[in-house]
Each structure stands twice: as C-alpha cells, then as structure tokens.
C-alpha cells in the first residue's frame, strides 16, 4: 500500500481520527483535574562505606559495596524499618493520629516512597510524593529520620546479640576450664607429680640440678694437689738406707750421710704435712662426696624415668588449661567490648541537610498531558480508521482497483468540474420548473 492510499484512507476517515483525538484530549484534561496533584520531596542520606562495622570491626570491601547499597535501598521501603515513622510525623499529619498499628502507618507511606543511590556516589536519595508541597517535605523528613533511627537500633541490637553469644561461649569455656583444673589436681594427688612454672616436674628439676653438680665435680681432678711430695722421697730414702745397711756398717761415711739426709727430709716432710694435711683431708672427703653424688644422680634418673609418662600426661593437661584460659579471656574481652559499644554505636548513615519543600508539581504537567493526549488520540484514530477500512474497503483510486483485480488499469477518466457544475444547474432548473408546475 502506497503513501497516497494511506492519505486517502486518513482523509476519508478523518472524522474518526478527529473524534478519537478530541476524546483523548478531554479524557486527559479530566484526569488532570480529577487526580490529586503530586509533589516530590527529596531527603538525602550519606552512606559511610569506609567506617568499620561496629559489631564485627571490619570494613566493607569493594566487592560487597554494591550489595550493601542495594540492601539499603530495599530497607527504606521495609515496614519494620519504618515502624517509628509515626513518631517522626508532624502533629497535624492525619497518619500521626491514626488508631492503627505502626506497621499499618508505614504501609500507607510505602507506595509513595522511592529510594535509589545517586549514580557515582554513596548518597541515598529518599523520595516521597505527596498531594501538597508541605506534606511531601514533612513526610520525606519523617521517613528519613525513622530509617536512620531504625538502622541505629538494628546495629545496637546486633551488638547486644553478639555480646550475649560471647557471654554464653565464655560460660561454656569456664566450665571446661574448671573441669580441667580439677582433673589436674586429682592427677597430682594420685601420682605425686607436680609441674613447676617452667613446665617441669620437681623430680626432673632436681635431676637437672644433681647432674650439673656432678659435672662440675668431675671436671676438676680432685686431690692431686693435696699429696705431700716429701713422703715419696722419704720412702725412697728409707729403701736406699735399708739396702746399704746390708753391706755397710753403721759408721760408714755414706751411711752417716744418708741418715743425716733422712733427718733433714723428715723435718721437711713434717713442715709440708701441716700445709697439705687439710687439703688431703678435703680431697678424701670430696672423693667420698663424688661417689655419693653419682649414686644420687643414678637414683634420681631412675625415678624420673618412671614418672615420664605421667609427667607427659600432666604436661598435656597443663597445655589444655592454658588454651582454655586464653579462650576464656578472649571471649570475656570481646563480650565486654560489644556490651560497652552497644550503647555508643556510631551510625554509618548521615542525613544531608534539610528537606527542601518542592515548588513545582510532578503531576499534573499540562504540556505533557495535552501533548500526550493529542498524540494518543491521533494514534488511536489512525488505528480505528485502519480497522474500519479493513472491514469496509472502498475504491478511491487506480491503486485500489489494481490491488483488487487481476487486470491492469489501462486508463482513468477524471471528473470534469465544469460538466459537474452544468449538470447540477440543469438539475436545479428542472426542479424549480417542476415546483412551479405542480400547484396548477
């Protein structure tokens, strides 16, 4: 179908198009006057993504930031988050005096709420559409304040819940710790093995001390410096005198010299005895002590070897007690911090400025209503014209005839305007003549 055929159809069905356009235009005007106007107020909130979470102590990673922003958008329209909105509404607001529940009041406001994060920022834009500028601004502010307060309460509640959980964990760990301590005491009473602060038993520490003393005693040769050197010389001289006495007489000069030498040697030995006597006695005592110390080390070693399995078991119990003690201290410390922080949590939502009262209405926008109504009416009229033409086809030109027949159109005769005028004149004249003759 050509453009000329379309234009012929539009012209032939022009009254349908005009009627549809007028009907849509009147309908749009009626809607503009009947539907209440809508004023949109904007309340903005800064979302602090850099501040660590007050409960977990962790910051929001870049991967979860998008999910966090989407969650905040959804929470704005959650009835539970807006349960305190009634308290934030002005006194003259009808919803503030409603006898229904807080959730019902929140549900009445939710259809007019729109929330979204401004592109490229971490600012949450909360919008509310009201019938008057003041209503839109006051309710947008109340919604924002209720949302921020509910978020703060939620974080405080989470902190208290986590604090209670850590308290329960600390109580359970304390029971396990007390049981381990009682097990240790019973084990020590039964076996007699006691560990010192360095995680060694008393017998092991004693063996270590004895082994050290034994090593020091064996490192120095005891009693070598305590032997009197004159005793050996005196014994050798006596042996020589006895040998010479067999062949020499007592008055022999050599015998006299040997005896004189012996007298001098005895005097020297007597003097040396005073010097080396105490040392020799100490050396004999030391030799006796070394033997006793070696026996003590041997006996203590046997005793420690017998206690080794029990000492290892007791050491394991001590290790368990140390682990439980640290876990208990950590749980109590975490619970105390959460309990203390639940009353002084800093919210990561910061209201930005005051809500501005809108000056222009989002609805009705008369240029848009009139233009849209006219456009809709024309489109509807064109559509109806095509439907009517489909069920009642007319031949309005050679193109229509060629499309209806399987024969080509050879020629077309245009209607002469003069002939049409003369024909109408003759018909009118004949009519006037008949009207004149009729009364006779």
Secondary structure, 3 states (H helix, E strand, C coil): CCHHHHHHHHHHCHHHHHHHHHHHHHHHHHHHHHCCCEEEEEEEEEECCCCCCCCCCCCCCHHHHHHHHHHHHHHHCCCCCCCCHHHHCCCCCHHHHCCCCHHHHHHHHHCCEEEEECCCCCEEEEEEEECCHHHHHHHHHHHHHHHHHHHHHHHHHHHHHHHHHHHHHHHHHHHHHHHHHHHHHHHHHHHCCCECCCCCEHHHHHHHHHHHHHHHHHHCCCCCCCCCHHHHHHHHHHHHHHHHCCCCCCCCHHHHHHHHHHHHHHHHHHHHHHHHHHHHHHHHHHHHHHHHHHHHHHHHHHHHHHHHHHHHHHHHHHHHHHHHHHHHHHHHHHHHHHHHHCCCCCCCEEEECCCCCCCCCCECCHHHHHHHHHHHHHHHHHHHHHHHHHHCCCCCCHHHHHHHCCCCCCCCCCCCHHHHHHHHHHHHHHHHHHHHHHCC
